[in-house]
Amino acid sequence: MPYLFGGLVVLNAVTLGYYLFLQQPSTTQTLKAAQDEIIQPLAFTNSAEYIPPVIGSKQ
């Protein structure tokens, strides 16, 4: 039984190492669409003027 557990741990470590370091990620259509969306400028609204004053301040 300890050999089975040790083998599974080693197999898990090898699989994790393969997916983290050796396999190159492939770009999908969804990822490309999201990246194209990010490149476009985002609308920004400054909401700091709507924050109420700090309690205790004389404003």
GICORVEN-V181316 format. One line per field, one symbol per residue. phi: phi as a letter, one per 20 degrees, with the letter a starting at -180 (. if undefined). burial: 1 if it has 24 or more other ideal C-beta (glycine too) atoms within 12 Angstrom, else 0. Layout:
phi->???
burial->???
This chain:
phi->.ffffffffffffffffffedeeefdedfffffffffffffefcdfeffefffffoeec
burial->00000000000000000000000000000000000000000000000000000000000
